[in-house]
Amino acid sequence: MGTATTSSIRSQHWRTVVLFWTISLTVFYSLFQMGLRNSPSTSQSSSNPIATYAERSTRLYDKMQRDLQENGPKFLKQGETSQSLSLSDLFTLKDGVISPILKVANPPVRANVLHLSTEYSVPVSKAVKNVFSPYFENTIWFQDSNIYHFSMFHASHHIVSVPATEDEVEAEAAAVKTVANKLCPLEIVLDRVLLTSTGVLLGCWKVNSGDDPITIRTKLRSVLPRAPEKQLYDAAILHTSLARLLGPPISPTEQAGSGDYLQVLHELVTKLNNQIRGFKAIVSELWYVEEFDLLALALDGRMKVRSFPLGCAKS
């Protein structure tokens, strides 16, 4: 009888153990499947870098687009620009003429930018001027369509300067040329135009074909190891400065407030987007630029440009 009782106890024990592990495995499998459903797909992201770039750039542009609404038009109060410089540091108005204030960059800023040829920049520039010129009199600076560019990577910038000898500059330029030789021309599309709270009208682009901005910046960093660790822009951005607003728009009412100005600005940006959003272009040159004046590329200052065609050479 003792043996029968012992067998019964053992049988109940094993049934309990089996039931426990069955429940545990079921719970683990359910949680594992839930985790897979709720977490981003690592395998898909790593195998499709363009998708990752597209998602990241969309989130970035969405955030930038909210800036004006969330922070208001700071440029009406002479706020900072996108590079931590105030508008009063950059421009002066004399006898009804806007002129840039050129300040010597010491040491020169060394920038790597993708250049947009006039075949594509001129139509965009014309659209910008047609929409904004009627609303701004002596309070807008239009980017020169000959030097529309996408800032990619700085070997030295005005916040963290990296001095270089002539030989070191030539070595950097040669290294950038090797990167350009292996890049293929980029097919890009204008995703949207937006206005920042600091008054910069930006064209925000995306790459349809070719290396994305994150990849290009990584390649440039690999050949420019002395470059500042902190760069000026998010790695996913591909943007051109189209114009800088220096004052309020001409309002239909004489006693307009900041809310009225904001409404006019939104309407102008929407109108411009309706005209040029989706515009496509080909980028085929990488420039290594020595800027002898601060923001020379933006303000038509003194600079030395080395232009390298994107050669599409195989590694």
C-alpha positions in Angstrom: 0.0 0.0 0.0 2.9 2.3 0.7 4.3 1.6 -2.7 1.0 2.5 -4.4 0.8 5.7 -2.4 4.4 6.6 -3.4 3.7 5.9 -7.1 0.6 8.1 -6.9 2.6 10.9 -5.3 5.3 10.6 -8.0 2.7 10.6 -10.7 1.1 13.7 -9.4 4.5 15.4 -9.1 5.4 14.7 -12.7 2.0 15.9 -13.9 2.6 19.1 -11.9 6.1 19.5 -13.4 4.9 18.9 -17.0 2.0 21.4 -16.5 4.4 24.0 -15.1 6.8 23.8 -18.0 3.9 23.7 -20.5 2.5 26.9 -19.1 6.0 28.5 -18.9 6.8 27.7 -22.5 3.4 29.0 -23.6 3.9 32.3 -21.8 7.5 32.6 -23.1 6.4 32.0 -26.7 3.5 34.5 -26.4 5.8 37.2 -25.0 8.4 36.4 -27.6 5.9 36.8 -30.4 4.6 40.0 -28.9 8.1 41.4 -28.7 8.7 40.6 -32.3 5.5 42.4 -33.3 6.2 45.5 -31.2 9.9 46.0 -31.9 11.4 47.4 -35.1 12.6 44.8 -37.5 16.4 44.7 -37.1 16.9 42.4 -40.0 14.8 44.6 -42.4 16.5 47.8 -41.2 20.0 46.4 -41.6 19.3 44.9 -45.0 17.5 48.0 -46.3 19.5 51.2 -45.3 17.6 53.4 -47.7 14.3 52.6 -45.8 16.1 53.5 -42.5 17.3 56.8 -44.0 13.9 57.6 -45.4 12.2 57.1 -42.1 14.8 59.1 -40.2 14.7 62.0 -42.7 10.9 62.1 -42.6 10.9 62.3 -38.8 13.5 65.0 -39.0 11.7 67.1 -41.5 8.4 66.7 -39.6 10.1 68.1 -36.5 11.7 71.0 -38.4 8.3 71.8 -40.0 6.8 72.2 -36.5 9.5 74.6 -35.4 7.9 77.8 -36.7 4.5 77.0 -35.2 5.9 75.8 -31.9 8.5 78.6 -31.4 7.1 81.4 -33.4 9.0 83.7 -35.8 12.1 84.4 -33.7 13.7 86.2 -36.7 11.3 89.1 -36.1 13.2 89.7 -32.9 16.6 89.3 -34.5 17.1 85.8 -33.2 19.8 83.3 -34.0 20.2 81.6 -37.3 20.6 77.9 -37.9 24.4 78.2 -37.1 24.1 80.1 -33.9 24.7 83.5 -35.4 22.3 86.4 -35.1 20.7 88.1 -38.1 22.3 91.4 -37.1 25.7 89.7 -37.3 25.0 88.6 -40.9 23.2 91.5 -42.7 22.9 95.3 -42.8 20.3 97.5 -44.4 21.6 100.8 -45.8 19.8 103.1 -48.3 17.3 100.4 -48.9 19.9 97.8 -49.9 20.6 94.6 -48.0 24.2 93.7 -47.7 25.9 90.8 -46.0 28.3 91.5 -43.2 31.4 89.5 -44.2 33.7 88.5 -41.3 37.0 86.8 -41.8 37.0 83.1 -40.8 40.3 82.4 -39.0 41.2 79.7 -39.7 39.1 79.3 -42.9 36.1 77.0 -42.7 36.6 73.9 -44.7 33.3 72.5 -45.9 32.3 69.6 -48.1 29.1 70.2 -50.0 27.1 68.7 -52.8 26.5 71.3 -55.5 23.2 71.7 -57.3 23.7 72.8 -60.9 21.9 75.8 -62.3 19.8 73.5 -64.5 17.9 72.7 -61.4 18.6 75.6 -59.0 17.4 78.4 -61.4 13.8 77.1 -61.7 13.6 76.6 -57.9 15.1 80.1 -57.3 12.6 81.7 -59.7 9.7 80.1 -57.9 10.9 81.2 -54.5 11.3 84.8 -55.7 7.9 84.9 -57.4 6.2 83.8 -54.2 8.1 85.8 -51.6 9.3 89.0 -53.3 5.8 90.6 -53.3 5.6 90.2 -49.5 9.1 91.3 -48.5 10.7 94.7 -49.4 14.3 95.0 -48.3 13.7 92.3 -45.7 14.8 89.1 -47.6 18.1 87.6 -48.8 17.8 85.2 -51.6 20.4 82.5 -51.9 22.5 82.8 -55.1 21.3 80.1 -57.5 24.8 79.6 -58.8 25.9 78.2 -55.4 22.8 76.2 -54.3 24.4 73.5 -52.2 23.8 70.7 -49.6 26.2 71.0 -46.6 27.5 67.5 -45.9 30.6 67.5 -43.7 33.0 70.0 -42.2 36.8 69.4 -41.9 36.7 72.5 -39.8 33.9 74.9 -38.8 33.5 78.2 -37.0 32.4 76.5 -33.7 35.2 73.9 -33.5 38.1 75.1 -35.7 40.8 72.6 -36.9 43.8 74.6 -38.3 45.6 73.1 -41.3 48.7 73.8 -43.2 48.6 74.2 -47.0 49.9 70.6 -47.4 47.2 69.3 -45.0 44.5 71.2 -47.0 45.7 69.6 -50.2 45.8 66.2 -48.6 42.2 66.7 -47.4 41.1 67.8 -50.8 42.7 64.7 -52.4 41.0 62.5 -49.9 37.6 64.0 -50.6 38.3 63.5 -54.4 38.7 59.8 -53.7 35.3 59.7 -52.1 33.7 61.6 -55.0 35.2 59.2 -57.5 33.4 56.3 -56.0 30.0 58.1 -55.5 27.4 57.9 -58.3 25.3 60.9 -59.2 22.3 61.2 -56.9 18.7 61.4 -58.0 16.9 63.5 -55.5 13.4 64.9 -55.0 12.2 68.0 -53.2 10.3 66.5 -50.2 9.1 69.9 -48.9 9.9 73.5 -48.4 9.7 74.8 -44.8 10.5 78.0 -42.9 12.3 77.8 -39.6 11.7 80.0 -36.6 15.0 81.7 -37.3 13.8 82.8 -40.7 15.6 80.4 -43.0 13.6 79.1 -45.9 14.8 75.6 -46.6 14.3 73.1 -49.4 14.4 69.6 -47.8 15.3 66.8 -50.2 15.4 63.0 -50.3 17.5 60.7 -52.2 15.7 58.4 -54.7 18.7 56.8 -56.1 22.4 56.7 -55.0 24.1 56.9 -51.6 22.0 58.5 -48.9 23.4 61.5 -46.9 24.2 59.3 -43.9 26.4 57.1 -46.0 28.1 60.0 -47.7 28.9 61.7 -44.4 30.3 58.4 -43.0 32.6 58.1 -46.0 33.8 61.7 -45.6 34.5 61.2 -41.9 36.5 58.1 -42.7 38.9 60.1 -44.9 38.9 63.3 -42.7 39.8 61.9 -39.2 40.8 65.3 -37.8 37.4 66.8 -38.5 35.3 68.0 -35.5 33.4 65.2 -33.8 30.3 67.4 -33.5 29.1 68.4 -37.0 26.6 71.2 -37.7 23.7 69.2 -39.0 21.8 65.9 -38.5 23.4 63.1 -40.6 20.1 62.4 -42.4 19.4 65.9 -43.6 19.8 67.0 -47.3 18.8 70.6 -47.4 19.4 73.8 -49.4 19.0 77.3 -48.0 16.7 79.1 -50.4 16.3 82.5 -48.6 16.6 84.2 -45.3 13.8 86.4 -44.0 15.1 89.5 -42.1 11.8 91.1 -41.2 8.0 90.7 -41.2 6.0 90.2 -44.4 4.0 93.0 -45.9 0.6 92.5 -44.3 -2.8 93.3 -45.8 -3.7 95.1 -42.6 -1.9 98.1 -41.1 -2.1 96.9 -37.5 -1.0 93.3 -38.0 0.3 91.4 -35.0 2.7 88.4 -34.8 -0.3 86.0 -35.3 -1.2 87.7 -38.6 2.4 87.5 -39.7 2.5 83.8 -38.9 -0.6 83.2 -40.9 0.9 85.0 -43.9 4.1 83.0 -43.6 2.3 79.7 -43.5 0.3 80.7 -46.6 3.4 81.6 -48.5 5.2 78.4 -47.7 2.1 76.4 -48.7 1.9 78.3 -52.0 5.5 77.6 -52.7 5.1 73.9 -51.8 2.2 73.6 -54.2 4.5 74.8 -57.0 7.7 73.0 -56.5 7.2 70.1 -54.1 8.2 66.9 -55.9 10.7 68.7 -58.1 13.4 66.3 -59.2 17.1 66.9 -59.8 20.4 65.2 -60.4 23.4 66.0 -58.2 26.8 65.2 -59.8 29.4 67.3 -58.0 31.0 67.2 -54.6 32.8 70.5 -53.6 35.6 70.9 -51.1 35.4 74.6 -50.1 37.7 76.8 -48.2 35.5 79.7 -46.8 37.7 82.7 -46.0 34.6 84.6 -44.7 32.1 83.1 -42.3 29.2 81.6 -44.2 30.8 82.5 -47.5 28.7 80.0 -49.3 25.5 81.5 -48.0 26.6 85.2 -48.2 28.6 85.3 -51.4 31.8 85.7 -49.5 35.4 84.8 -50.4 36.1 81.2 -50.9 38.1 78.7 -52.9 36.2 75.8 -54.5 37.6 72.5 -55.6 34.9 70.7 -57.7 35.0 66.9 -58.0 32.6 65.1 -60.3 30.8 62.0 -58.9 32.7 59.4 -60.8 30.7 56.2 -60.0 34.0 54.2 -60.0 33.9 50.6 -58.6 35.8 49.9 -55.5 
